[in-house]
Amino acid sequence: MENREQFVDFDKFCNKCEYQKVDQAKDPCHECLENPVNTYTNRPINYKKKEVTEKKVKKTYKNIKNIKK
């Protein structure tokens, strides 16, 4: 029989999550941390990818230009 359960890879997903700066003791982080295993995926249950804003893109581009100088 196939094992469908996978351990959640918090190191991979939490730093890319929309809720990264939320206190771990509060929802939705608390709920994710209570469920270290998922069926068919290693993604946390409340994971939402951060949206990249135009402001962040401009800041990153500016930093890259400063490094090249």
N, C-alpha and C positions, 0 to 999 in steps of 0.2 A: 504494500500500500504506500502511496506517495505521501510524503510529509508536506503539507501545504503551509505550515506555519513558518514564518521567518522572523528573526530578531530585527527589531527596528534599529536603523543606523542613525542614531541621534547626532553623531559627529558630522555626518554628511549633510543632513537636512536642516538642523536647527539654526545654523548660522545663515542659511538662505531663506529662512521662514519670515513671513510677515509679522509674526508674533515674537520675534527674537528678543525684543526689549521688554516684553511682558514678564512680570515676576513669575518664577517657576511654580510658586505656590498657588497661583491664580489660574482660572480657566483662560484660554484653552490649553496652556502648557501643562497644567496639573493633570488634565485628562490624558494627554499624550504620554506623560511620564508614568502614569498608572498602567499603561498598556505597552509593555516592552516587546510584545510579540503581535504580529499581524498575519492574516491569511493572505497568501499570494503576493505580498509586497513587504519591502523593508522600510517603507515610508511611514512616518508618524500619522496617526489618524486625523489630526487637525491641521496638518501641514498645508500652508498656502504660500506659494512662491511670492517673494517680494516683487512688487512692481518697480520697474526701472523708470524713474522720472527723467524728464529732460534736464532738470537741474543737476541731478547726479551725473548724467552723461557729460554735461558741460564741465563740471568740476573735475571729473576723471580725465577728460581731454586736456584741460588746463594743466593738471599735474604731470601728465605725460610730456607736454611741451616743455615744462620747466625742467624735467629730468634730462631731456635731450640737450639743453643749453650748456 
